[in-house]
Amino acid sequence: RKEVEQDPGPFNVPEGATVAFNCTYSNSASQSFFWYRQDCRKEPKLLMSVYSSGNEDGRFTAQLNRASQYISLLIRDSKLSDSATYLCVVNILPSGSARQLTFGSGTQLTVLP
Amino acid sequence: DVKVTQSSRYLVKRTGEKVFLECVQDMDHENMFWYRQDPGLGLRLIYFSYDVKMKEKGDIPEGYSVSREKKERFSLILESASTNQTSMYLCASSSSGNTIYFGEGSWLTVV
């Protein structure tokens, strides 16, 4: 079993739709969680951290479910510019070391006009 | 603004050649990383360095070596390139926090 698993998609949604991605992780000791965004043939960039209580950044909402060991990303009112691959990232250590970051394979999103 | 620069963006090398991939960061970060990214496999850590001249193996170090002689520079070396090393290579750096910053990537094709 992979340490971090994501549905690879692709998710094809119309503009304005709401779309959600899940990511499961296998190590119950995981401490910190992130979503990165990667455009085609570009480098990954941090989209948002995921906090225990859930957090929101504009149209993006991230949630963590420790009991079931998954994190989610919800995108409301999808824009064409949201088309990208979304990477789930998990760290078994608290803040202080990026060494133990584990990346999912990514979920591909295409927002259609 | 954060900057991680990979000088070689696209390379084509022959099997058996020695390949150097250079990475420079301008943020005075302690940690630097080399990943490779392949379809369906995600990012896999090759090596990382937490200080000058210090290095640790990642998950897939075989066939690679690294060098960090200066804080801002981290080099990945393929001693004898093979076709299964055809991939996108991403350099990254971070400070004590978790956020890592990636370079734009180096696309290596070994023929």
Boltz contact constraints between the chains, C-beta under 6 A:
constraints:
  - contact:
      token1: [A, 32]
      token2: [B, 98]
      max_distance: 6.0
  - contact:
      token1: [A, 43]
      token2: [B, 102]
      max_distance: 6.0
  - contact:
      token1: [A, 43]
      token2: [B, 104]
      max_distance: 6.0
  - contact:
      token1: [A, 43]
      token2: [B, 105]
      max_distance: 6.0
  - contact:
      token1: [A, 44]
      token2: [B, 102]
      max_distance: 6.0
  - contact:
      token1: [A, 46]
      token2: [B, 99]
      max_distance: 6.0
  - contact:
      token1: [A, 91]
      token2: [B, 98]
      max_distance: 6.0
  - contact:
      token1: [A, 95]
      token2: [B, 97]
      max_distance: 6.0
  - contact:
      token1: [A, 95]
      token2: [B, 98]
      max_distance: 6.0
  - contact:
      token1: [A, 96]
      token2: [B, 96]
      max_distance: 6.0
  - contact:
      token1: [A, 98]
      token2: [B, 31]
      max_distance: 6.0
  - contact:
      token1: [A, 98]
      token2: [B, 94]
      max_distance: 6.0
  - contact:
      token1: [A, 98]
      token2: [B, 98]
      max_distance: 6.0
  - contact:
      token1: [A, 98]
      token2: [B, 100]
      max_distance: 6.0
  - contact:
      token1: [A, 103]
      token2: [B, 42]
      max_distance: 6.0
  - contact:
      token1: [A, 103]
      token2: [B, 43]
      max_distance: 6.0
  - contact:
      token1: [A, 104]
      token2: [B, 42]
      max_distance: 6.0
  - contact:
      token1: [A, 105]
      token2: [B, 40]
      max_distance: 6.0
  - contact:
      token1: [A, 105]
      token2: [B, 42]
      max_distance: 6.0
